């Protein structure tokens, strides 16, 4: 894994940080990597690969969002909340 997140944002709008822990649906997950999943060309998404406290991998799908409209740019914002 490349251990570099370049496209997916956390719930606060900052880039996800590899090896950092985040809260997701009441569980603590450690982010490992991201992987592009093109799907429908108009609806791309990213897979965020995470690991729980037991070492089990979990994949979270983050769909494209267009907050400023299609021409305003694409955003991949997850619901992962950083743990301070």
Beta strands, then each sheet from edge to edge (+ up, - down):
strand 1: 8-9
strand 2: 21-24
strand 3: 27-40
strand 4: 43-51
strand 5: 57-63
strand 6: 76-77
strand 7: 81-82
sheet 1: 1+ 6+
sheet 2: 5+ 4- 3+ 2- 7+
end
